[in-house]
C-alpha cells in the first residue's frame, strides 16, 4: 500500500503538471484534526479546473493515480444516478486501487468552487496556482457536531422508535424475514442511533462529531452502553433478543437526554409497547395467536 506521502505527492504532481488544474483542496476525514489517522482513510480531493469537458472525453486519464480495482462515477447517468447533472460544472470519480488506497476525486470549475469551498468546515487547501481559494479558518469538525434536539424532535424520535416496533413484531410473527429485518434496521435502529447521538452530545456539551452513521460511537459511549449497542444488531434467529436489548438501551439514553433538557420521557408508550412485544413474541413461539 502506498504511503500517505506518496499519495499526496502523486495527487499534487498531477495537478502541478496539468495547466487545466488551477487549485487543489481536500475534504473528509483526512482534513479532520480530531480523529486518529489510519491508512484506510480516503483521500477526498477536489481539483479546481478551467473546464471539465476535456477530462470527460477520455476518462482513462484517471489511471495515472494507480491500478484501479473498481471505480464508481456517481455523477454519471450510465446507471441512472447522474440524471440532470451539469457536467460542465463538476464531476466525480470514486476510485479504489489494487493496493488498497482510495481517492474520491472531484473536478469543478472555479464558479462551483466558490459555492462550496467555504461551506465545509473540514477543508484544507493543498495547492493554489492563481490565489483563487478564499481564506478559511483551519480545518475543524465543528460543522459536523451533534445538534441539540428541541422538544418536538425528541418526542418524535421516541414516538417513532416505539411505534415502529409494532411493525417489526408483526413481521416476525408472520415470518416476513425481509420486512422485519428492514423495518428494524432501517427505521427503528435509525431512531436509536439518533438518541444515542443526543446522549453523547449531553456528555460532551454538543462539541463533537460521531462521524457518519455513528462510526465513532465507541469513542464516546461508556463501555457498558457500547456493549449493549453492539448487541442490538442481530441475525434473524436472534432478532427478538436484539429488539429487547435495543429497547433497554433506548430507554436508558432517552431518559438521560430527557432529564438533561427537561423533556418528559413518554413512559406510557414504552410500557405499552413492551407489553405488546412480549405478547407478540409469545404468539410467535406458540404460532396460534
LINSUL-V639904 format. One line per field, one symbol per residue. ss: DSSP state (H for helix, E for strand, C for the rest). phi: phi as a letter, one per 40 degrees, with the letter a starting at -180 (. if undefined). psi: psi as a letter, one per 30 degrees, with the letter a starting at -180 (. if undefined). A space follows every 50 residues. Layout:
ss->???
phi->???
psi->???
//
This chain:
ss->CCCHHHHHHHHHHHHHHCCCEEEEEEECHHHCCCCCCCCCCCEEEEEEEC CCHHHHHCHHHHHHHCCEEEEECCCCCCCCCCCCCCCCCEEEEEEEECCC CEEEEEEEEHHHHHHHCCCCCCCEEEEECCCCCCCCCCCCCHHHCCCCCC HHHHHHHHHHHHHHHHHHHHHHHCCCHHHHHHHHHHHHHHHHHHHHHHHH HHHHCCCCCCCHHHCCHHHHCCHHHHHHHHCCCCCHHHHHHHHHHHHHHH HHHHHHHHHHHCCCCCHHHHHHHHHHHHHHHHHHHHCCC
phi->.ccdccccdcdccccccbcccbababbgccccccbccaccccbcbbccbc abdccccbccccccchcccabbbccccdbgccdgccccbaaabbbbccch cbbcbbbacdcccccbdccbccbbcbaacbfbcccbcddacdcbcccccc ccccccccccdcccccccccccccfcdcccccccccbcccccccccdcdc dccbffbbbcgcfgcbdccbcddccccdcccccacccbcdcccccccccd dccccccdcccgcccccccdccccccccccccccccfbc
psi->kkleeeeeeeeeeeeefjffjflklkaaeffjfglkklffkljjkkkjlf lfefffejfffffffljkekkkiffkgeggegkgkjffellkkjkklfgf lkkjkkkkleeeefefegfjfikjkekjeghfklkllkklgefglkkkkl eeeeeeeeeeeeeffeeeeeeeefhieeeeeeeeefdefeeeeeeeeeee effghhglkglkhhfgefffkleeeeeeefffkllefgeeeeeeeeeeee eeeeeeeeeefgkkkifeeeeeeeeeeeeeeeeeefhg.
//
